[in-house]
C-alpha cells in the first residue's frame, strides 16, 4: 500500500481550467468506464489531482468522491500533490540502493525538510523516491527535473540543493 501525503501547497486552479475540465467531462461521462479517462484528462489539465479537482470529477460523472479518491490513489499514474519547481527524485532501484541511494534520499529529506511525495509549501521543491531510471552504471542516481546526477554521495547533497535555492 502506498503512502498518501497531503500537500500544504494551496490549490491554484483557474476558471479557464475548470471550464475546460467540466466541458471535457460532460463528453467523457457518456462513455462506459469513464472514471479512468476522466482522471487522466483532469491530471493533464491541472498536472495533479487535488481534492478540488477530484470533487469536480465526482460531480460531473455522478459518482462519489470516495470512488474517485479510491481510483486516484490506487493507480500510480495519478498524483495528488503538485511537483515542485525543482522536483528532486532519487532512484531506489537495486543497483542504486546497494550503492547508497537510501542514504542519499535520507539526506535530501533532512536538507529539504520533505518526506517522499511531498512538496514544499512555497512550491519550490518536491521529493520523490523512484525505481530504476536506466542509469545503473552511474549509481546512485538522482534527478532534479531533467538534470541527472550520478555517483551521488550524501556529502554532495547540500551543494546540489543550494544550486536551486
N, C-alpha and C positions, 0 to 999 in steps of 0.2 A: 504494500500500500504506500503510495507516495504521500509526502508531507504537503499540507496546504498552508502556504504562507500568505496571509492577507497583507496587502500593501498599505502604507501610510501616505502614498502619493495621491493627491486629490485628482478626481476624475475631471478631465478637461475636454470632454466631447463637445462638438459644435452642433448647432441647429442643422447645419447642412449635412453633417454625418448622420444625425438622427433621421432626417427626411430621406436620405439615400437608403439607410438600412430599412426603415419601415416600408418604403416602396418596393425594395427587393424582396423583403419578407412576405409581402402580400402575394407575390408570384410564387415564391418557394413554398408557401403554405398549401398550395394546391397540389403539390407533389406528395406521393406516398413516401414515408420515411424522411420527412422534411427537416428534422431536427439537426442532423449532421451537416447538411449543406447550409442550413441557416446559421449555425455556429461558425462554419468556415467563412461564410460571407461576412458575418459580423466581425470576426477577427481580421479579415482582410481590410475592412473599413477602419477599425479602431487600433489594430495592432495587438490587441489583447482583449480579454473578456471580463471586464469588471462587473460588479453586481448590477450596475445601472444598465449595461448592455444586455446582460442575461435577462433582466426584467423585461426589456423591450422584446426580446426573442420570445419569452414566455407569453406575453400579451398578444403578440401578432400571430403566434401559432396556436394559441388557445390551450397551452399545456401549463403544468405547474412549474413554478420557479425551481422547486426541488428536482424535478425531472431534468430541467436544463442544467442545473448545477451538477447533478449526478453525471451527466454525459460530459460536461466540460471538464470535470475533474478526473474522469475515468481515462480519457484518451490523452496521451502525452503530446499530441499535436496542438492542443489548446493550452493557452497560458492565461492565468488570472491576473498577473502582475505586469505592468509595463516594463520594458527593458530600459535601463538607464542610458543616458547619452553615451557613456562608456561602459559597455557590457563586458565584464570580466567572466571568463569561463575557463575552468580547469578540467583537463581530461583526467578522469579517474579510471580509465580502462586499465587492463592488466599491465601492459608494458610501462605505462606512466606511473601506475600505482607502486609497482615494485621499485621504481627509481625515485620515489619520494613525493609524488604529486599530492598525497594525503596531507603531508606536512605543508606543502605549498598552499593548498586550499585552506588549511587551518590558519596559516599566517595571513592570508588575504581576508579571512573572516575577522581577524583581530584588527588589521590595519584599516579595512573599510568599515568595520563595525556592522557587518551584514552577515546573515545566515544564507544558506542555499535557497535560491529563488526569491530573495528579497531585493528591493530597490531602495536606494537612499531617499529620504523624504524630499530632498531637493531635485530628485530625478536625474542626478548626475551619474550615479554608479549603480550597477546591478551585479549580482554574483550568482553564478550557476555552475553546478557540477555536471560535467558531460561524460559521455562514453567516448570510445575511440574516435578520433578525428583524422586518423590516417597519417599521422606524423610520428610513428613509433620510434623511428631512428633518432628523433630529437627529444625523446622522453627525459624528464617530464615536460609536458607541453601545456601552455595556457594561451588564450587569445584575449585580446581587447578589441572588440569589433572585428575587423578583418585583419588585424595585425597579429602575427603568430610569434610567440616567444618560446624558444626551445632550450632544453637543458637548464631549466629554471631552478634556482635554489632559493631557499627561504630568505637568504641574505639580500637577494636582488629585489624582493617584493617592495620594500619601502621606496626604492628609487623608481621602480616601474610605476607605482601608484602616483608618486609625486609628479611624474611626467604629465599626468592627466588632471591634476588638481587645478 
